[in-house]
Amino acid sequence: MAQPRTIDTLLAKYSESHLHPTNELIHFVCVPVIVFTLLGLLWALHPLAALAAVVASMAYYVRLSRPFALGMALMAAVMLSILAALPPQTVLPLSVSVFVLAWIGQFIGHKIEGKKPSFFDDLRFLLIGPLFVLSFLYRRLHLAY
């Protein structure tokens, strides 16, 4: 019998603490927002810092799943384009405030779930969260990952 792929194992483990429908909904909103605001924080330092973070995460995502890497690359391209279009002086204050609010949302979701966030056990789950959200879109569109 074939071993499960690493991505399947990681998604299964991540989903163990994301079973409550309200927590899932909060994550569907907050995880992409956190990715955007994290890129915004890096963008405020220097646009190349945000781009470097995208490239580094893509290296990890390609090893896990090329279809997921493509989806994340498209999402990152849209997010970086939005950041480039924003007035530079608004990126940092917007990113900081929304980043904090989105994390508060995440912790409320985990309080509802009754389980701690997955990244407390394994920091890789900070990169798996966006794939968890993307996996729902892929399944809805009948795309393999």
Residue pairs with C-beta under 8 A, 6 or more apart in sequence:
4 12
5 65
6 64
7 64
7 65
7 68
7 131
7 145
10 64
10 124
10 125
10 128
10 131
11 128
11 131
11 132
11 135
13 118
13 122
13 125
14 118
14 125
14 128
14 129
14 132
15 132
16 115
16 118
17 110
17 113
17 115
17 116
17 117
17 118
18 24
18 27
18 113
18 118
18 132
19 113
20 109
20 112
20 113
20 114
22 109
22 112
23 109
23 110
23 112
23 113
26 105
26 106
26 108
26 109
26 112
27 106
27 109
27 129
27 132
27 133
28 133
28 136
29 102
29 105
30 102
30 103
30 105
30 106
30 109
31 106
31 129
31 130
31 132
31 133
32 75
32 130
32 133
33 98
33 102
34 99
34 102
34 103
34 106
34 129
35 75
35 76
35 79
35 130
36 79
36 82
36 83
36 95
36 98
37 94
37 95
37 96
37 98
37 99
37 102
38 53
38 95
38 99
39 50
39 53
39 54
39 76
39 79
39 80
39 83
40 50
40 83
40 91
40 92
40 94
40 95
40 98
40 99
41 92
41 95
41 96
41 99
42 49
42 50
42 52
42 53
43 49
43 50
43 80
43 83
43 91
43 95
44 91
44 92
44 95
47 80
47 83
47 84
50 80
50 83
51 80
54 73
54 76
54 80
57 72
57 76
57 127
58 69
58 72
58 73
58 76
60 127
61 68
61 69
61 72
61 127
61 131
62 69
64 131
65 131
65 145
67 138
67 143
67 144
67 145
68 131
68 134
68 135
68 138
68 145
71 134
71 137
71 138
71 145
72 130
72 131
72 134
75 130
75 134
83 91
86 94
106 117
107 117
110 116
110 117
117 125
118 125
118 128
118 129
119 125
119 126
119 129
131 145
134 145
135 145
137 143
138 144
138 145
